């Protein structure tokens, strides 16, 4: 989920050199089109500038706006609380994970990224909670491990999530490309299923697969994990908040519940229209 992001850098340059370069570029274009004087070889291009201008031109070209991919290579850390260290953390976390597992899972994610607790209670599974926390903190592990432990050791995973978040603290996401700076509306409405027939038949014939494709194309997350463990409600919430689209958790809950196929087609169309996003979770300092 922590993919690289593209940024532009704009250094400054002398206006005289810029003008010379533009003139030479125009002359070169005219030569290619056959509308300008032909030069014998590429050396004539350099002779069009004086020696001092050539040096400045080289410096200018080296500082032109360039698209640089900022790729974060953060080392993966081990879990501070293992899956079966339920009694190592807070006693309240242990009791909550034992007697009210959905509440523990919802609290773990809400304490992790300040997401809506009621929404997490209704729509978040233990494997999804573990995956979100693990990738947010850059913890060692894999999606098959999240699925296996979340299904076979539900109480232990719930306690692990609570203890880990209590130890590390809340995070805030910083977003890269394709996220709107201000809230926007969905480009594709909930009933615009027929705007793309390929997406429509994909969502109608294999909705879990289409939903997994939408989430995977959104943030490069694991397709198989999304197909097995991510609900339509959670996928819509993640995509909507990632693109900074107007809405709330009530809509994310009700629309997939009553119109799952339409919601899936909407998400897949929206992601393919807006493109992939990149994000990075930063731990908020505790005072």
DOBAMAR-667953 format. One line per 5 residues: number of its first residue (from 1); their letters; for each residue x, y, z of C-alpha. Coordinates in nm, 4 decimals. Example, Ala and Ser with C-alpha at 12.3 -4.5 7.8 and 13.67 -1.06 7.14 Angstrom:
BEGIN
1	as	1.2300,-0.4500,0.7800  1.3670,-0.1060,0.7140
END
This chain:
BEGIN
1	xxxxx	0.0000,0.0000,0.0000  0.2993,0.2222,0.0370  0.3676,0.2708,-0.3287  0.5938,0.5386,-0.4723  0.4557,0.8806,-0.5603
6	xxxxx	0.5447,1.1208,-0.8406  0.6476,1.4792,-0.7700  0.7615,1.7639,-0.9917  1.0715,1.9769,-0.9220  1.1047,2.3221,-1.0795
11	xxxxx	1.4539,2.4775,-1.0607  1.5211,2.8249,-1.1957  1.7170,2.9231,-1.5080  1.8290,3.2362,-1.6921  1.5766,3.3802,-1.9317
16	xxxxx	1.8415,3.4428,-2.1989  1.9458,3.0819,-2.2112  1.5831,2.9737,-2.2177  1.5174,3.1988,-2.5182  1.8198,3.0619,-2.7032
21	xxxxx	1.7108,2.7084,-2.6381  1.3603,2.7809,-2.7606  1.4950,2.9376,-3.0793  1.7223,2.6403,-3.1455  1.4423,2.3983,-3.0731
26	xxxxx	1.2175,2.5767,-3.3226  1.4916,2.5726,-3.5832  1.5430,2.1997,-3.5225  1.1701,2.1355,-3.5622  1.1587,2.3331,-3.8877
31	xxxxx	1.4497,2.1293,-4.0190  1.2704,1.8035,-3.9380  0.9591,1.9271,-4.1192  1.1595,2.0450,-4.4187  1.0534,2.4079,-4.3781
36	xxxxx	1.3828,2.5384,-4.2495  1.7514,2.5284,-4.3524  1.9078,2.1829,-4.3216  2.2218,2.1369,-4.1143  2.5006,1.9058,-4.2169
41	xxxxx	2.5345,1.7345,-3.8816  2.4318,1.7560,-3.5189  2.7392,1.9648,-3.4416  2.5716,2.2649,-3.6079  2.3166,2.2646,-3.3275
46	xxxxx	2.5897,2.3296,-3.0739  2.7457,2.5982,-3.2936  2.4185,2.7929,-3.2834  2.5127,2.8904,-2.9281  2.8286,3.0522,-2.8048
51	xxxxx	3.0574,2.8580,-2.5733  2.9336,3.0386,-2.2636  2.5720,2.9896,-2.3693  2.6393,2.6198,-2.4288  2.7573,2.5811,-2.0696
56	xxxxx	2.4530,2.7662,-1.9409  2.2280,2.5627,-2.1671  2.3683,2.2360,-2.0331  2.3148,2.3589,-1.6777  1.9629,2.4678,-1.7672
61	xxxxx	1.8723,2.1350,-1.9261  2.0034,1.9471,-1.6247  1.7736,2.1493,-1.3989  1.4584,2.1285,-1.6103  1.1347,2.0126,-1.4447
66	xxxxx	1.1743,1.6428,-1.3969  0.9358,1.3751,-1.2790  1.1019,1.1986,-0.9895  0.9561,0.8884,-0.8308  0.9836,0.9112,-0.4558
71	xxxxx	0.9988,0.5476,-0.3438  1.0003,0.4797,0.0247  1.2072,0.1816,0.1346  1.1094,0.1475,0.4958  1.2422,-0.1521,0.6876
76	xxxxx	0.9843,-0.3974,0.8166  0.9618,-0.4294,1.1918  0.8626,-0.7306,1.4019  0.5408,-0.7348,1.6020  0.5884,-0.5966,1.9509
81	xxxxx	0.3152,-0.8321,2.0704  0.3008,-1.1799,1.9252  -0.0301,-1.3410,1.8341  -0.0406,-1.5547,2.1486  0.0821,-1.2918,2.3959
86	xxxxx	-0.2718,-1.2003,2.4995  -0.1745,-1.1634,2.8667  0.1304,-0.9458,2.7957  -0.0684,-0.6306,2.7359  -0.3597,-0.4649,2.9058
91	xxxxx	-0.6002,-0.6829,3.1014  -0.8903,-0.4813,2.9609  -0.7737,-0.5633,2.6071  -0.7596,-0.9318,2.6950  -1.1122,-0.9295,2.8380
96	xxxxx	-1.2472,-0.7338,2.5410  -1.0856,-0.9685,2.2907  -1.2198,-1.2721,2.4751  -1.5799,-1.1734,2.5433  -1.6533,-0.9181,2.2679
101	xxxxx	-1.4300,-0.9926,1.9725  -1.6048,-0.7656,1.7163  -1.5782,-0.4759,1.9627  -1.2062,-0.5425,2.0080  -1.1485,-0.5514,1.6313
106	xxxxx	-1.3433,-0.2270,1.5837  -1.1555,-0.0558,1.8679  -0.8171,-0.1658,1.7337  -0.8730,-0.0059,1.3953  -1.0456,0.3031,1.5362
111	xxxxx	-0.7540,0.3622,1.7736  -0.5150,0.2998,1.4838  -0.6427,0.5546,1.2292  -0.9334,0.7322,1.4016  -1.1884,0.5635,1.1741
116	xxxxx	-1.5544,0.5290,1.2689  -1.6003,0.2693,1.5447  -1.9577,0.1721,1.4529  -1.8631,0.1244,1.0894  -1.5699,-0.0972,1.1900
121	xxxxx	-1.7942,-0.2973,1.4207  -2.0330,-0.3792,1.1373  -1.8003,-0.4126,0.8377  -1.4487,-0.5037,0.9514  -1.3218,-0.8603,0.9764
126	xxxxx	-1.0305,-0.9763,1.1911  -0.8047,-1.0543,0.8890  -0.8765,-0.7099,0.7399  -0.8026,-0.5378,1.0713  -0.4739,-0.7231,1.1103
131	xxxxx	-0.3746,-0.6471,0.7514  -0.4488,-0.2744,0.7826  -0.2539,-0.2410,1.1082  0.0367,-0.4559,0.9891  0.0854,-0.2631,0.6654
136	xxxxx	0.0284,0.0728,0.8344  0.3063,0.0114,1.0869  0.5302,-0.1672,0.8284  0.5308,-0.4880,1.0305  0.6656,-0.8151,0.8991
141	xxxxx	0.4103,-1.0655,0.7715  0.1964,-1.1600,0.4745  -0.1652,-1.1682,0.3609  -0.1969,-1.5492,0.3973  -0.0798,-1.5109,0.7557
146	xxxxx	-0.3399,-1.2388,0.8180  -0.6130,-1.4656,0.6826  -0.5060,-1.7816,0.8663  -0.4551,-1.6182,1.2053  -0.7622,-1.3973,1.1728
151	xxxxx	-0.9857,-1.6974,1.1056  -0.8282,-1.9549,1.3366  -0.7236,-1.7329,1.6290  -0.9862,-1.4596,1.6285  -0.9614,-1.3632,2.0006
156	xxxxx	-0.5818,-1.3644,1.9983  -0.5652,-1.1479,1.6841  -0.8130,-0.9023,1.8356  -0.6012,-0.8722,2.1512  -0.2834,-0.8429,1.9449
161	xxxxx	-0.4296,-0.5564,1.7453  -0.5392,-0.3676,2.0554  -0.2041,-0.4147,2.2317  -0.0029,-0.3171,1.9235  -0.1967,0.0034,1.8672
166	xxxxx	-0.1766,0.0968,2.2357  0.2006,0.0512,2.2196  0.2691,0.2314,1.8898  -0.0003,0.4991,1.8786  -0.2397,0.6455,1.6211
171	xxxxx	-0.1345,0.7114,1.2618  -0.2228,0.9736,1.0021  -0.2037,0.9016,0.6307  -0.0090,1.1192,0.3897  -0.1321,1.0800,0.0322
176	xxxxx	0.0474,1.0970,-0.2991  -0.0779,1.1298,-0.6558  -0.4404,1.1163,-0.7772  -0.5939,1.2292,-0.4471  -0.7958,1.5487,-0.4645
181	xxxxx	-0.6835,1.8270,-0.2330  -1.0452,1.9274,-0.1716  -1.3550,1.7052,-0.1393  -1.5029,1.6048,-0.4748  -1.8022,1.4073,-0.5949
186	xxxxx	-1.8029,1.0595,-0.7454  -1.7337,1.0760,-1.1172  -1.9613,0.7732,-1.1624  -2.2950,0.7701,-0.9840  -2.4328,0.4650,-0.8080
191	xxxxx	-2.6726,0.3899,-1.0957  -2.4246,0.4444,-1.3796  -2.3563,0.0707,-1.4147  -2.4251,0.0749,-1.7900  -2.1660,0.3413,-1.8660
196	xxxxx	-1.9130,0.0617,-1.9170  -2.0515,-0.2729,-2.0333  -1.7320,-0.4617,-1.9545  -1.7370,-0.3425,-1.5957  -2.1097,-0.4131,-1.5720
201	xxxxx	-2.0802,-0.7782,-1.6750  -1.7703,-0.8232,-1.4590  -1.9502,-0.6919,-1.1513  -2.2682,-0.8841,-1.2284  -2.1091,-1.2245,-1.2982
206	xxxxx	-1.8335,-1.2183,-1.0346  -1.8875,-0.9406,-0.7854  -1.6149,-1.0484,-0.5342  -1.3595,-1.0586,-0.8157  -1.4624,-0.7156,-0.9474
211	xxxxx	-1.4510,-0.5717,-0.5964  -1.1045,-0.7180,-0.5425  -0.9894,-0.5675,-0.8725  -1.1190,-0.2241,-0.7701  -0.9312,-0.2271,-0.4397
216	xxxxx	-0.6145,-0.3756,-0.5921  -0.6049,-0.1221,-0.8761  -0.6693,0.1524,-0.6202  -0.3691,0.0899,-0.3938  -0.1836,-0.2162,-0.5315
221	xxxxx	-0.3039,-0.4322,-0.2439  -0.3216,-0.8105,-0.2681  -0.6009,-0.9235,-0.5022  -0.6634,-1.2602,-0.3369  -0.6811,-1.1028,0.0078
226	xxxxx	-0.9287,-0.8420,-0.1152  -1.1418,-1.1107,-0.2785  -1.1616,-1.3157,0.0410  -1.1592,-1.0633,0.3254  -1.2707,-0.7170,0.2096
231	xxxxx	-1.6434,-0.6438,0.2157  -1.8117,-0.4046,-0.0311  -1.8736,-0.1605,0.2556  -1.5070,-0.1539,0.3569  -1.3893,-0.1265,-0.0045
236	xxxxx	-1.6170,0.1705,-0.0710  -1.4999,0.3445,0.2450  -1.1333,0.2935,0.1612  -1.1695,0.4127,-0.1985  -1.3896,0.7098,-0.1086
241	xxxxx	-1.1593,0.8357,0.1639  -0.8505,0.7686,-0.0460  -0.9727,0.9916,-0.3286  -1.1195,1.2457,-0.0838  -1.4697,1.1965,-0.2241
246	xxxxx	-1.7605,1.3494,-0.0353  -1.9705,1.1099,0.1701  -1.9871,0.9358,0.5042  -1.9860,0.5950,0.6666  -2.3653,0.5696,0.6515
251	xxxxx	-2.3563,0.5779,0.2733  -2.0652,0.3345,0.2696  -2.2743,0.0978,0.4798  -2.6185,0.1279,0.3201  -2.5398,0.1502,-0.0514
256	xxxxx	-2.3356,-0.1732,-0.0673  -2.5907,-0.3467,0.1534  -2.8849,-0.2667,-0.0771  -2.7038,-0.2269,-0.4122  -2.3873,-0.4424,-0.3953
261	xxxxx	-2.3555,-0.4917,-0.7709  -2.4063,-0.1215,-0.8495  -2.1586,-0.0252,-0.5796  -1.8977,-0.2639,-0.7164  -1.9359,-0.1295,-1.0699
266	xxxxx	-1.9184,0.2255,-0.9380  -1.5935,0.1600,-0.7509  -1.4292,-0.0179,-1.0420  -1.5228,0.2609,-1.2859  -1.4085,0.5273,-1.0400
271	xxxxx	-1.0711,0.3651,-0.9780  -1.0039,0.3150,-1.3483  -1.0953,0.6771,-1.4125  -0.8872,0.8330,-1.1330  -0.5940,0.5947,-1.1176
276	xxxxx	-0.3836,0.4435,-0.8424  -0.3086,0.6307,-0.5217  -0.0142,0.6031,-0.2885  -0.0139,0.6612,0.0845  0.2089,0.6334,0.3852
281	xxxxx	0.1068,0.6042,0.7493  0.2871,0.8344,0.9933  0.2574,0.7759,1.3662  0.1175,1.0772,1.5484  0.3468,1.1776,1.8396
286	xx	0.1858,1.1180,2.1766  0.2069,1.4008,2.4264
END
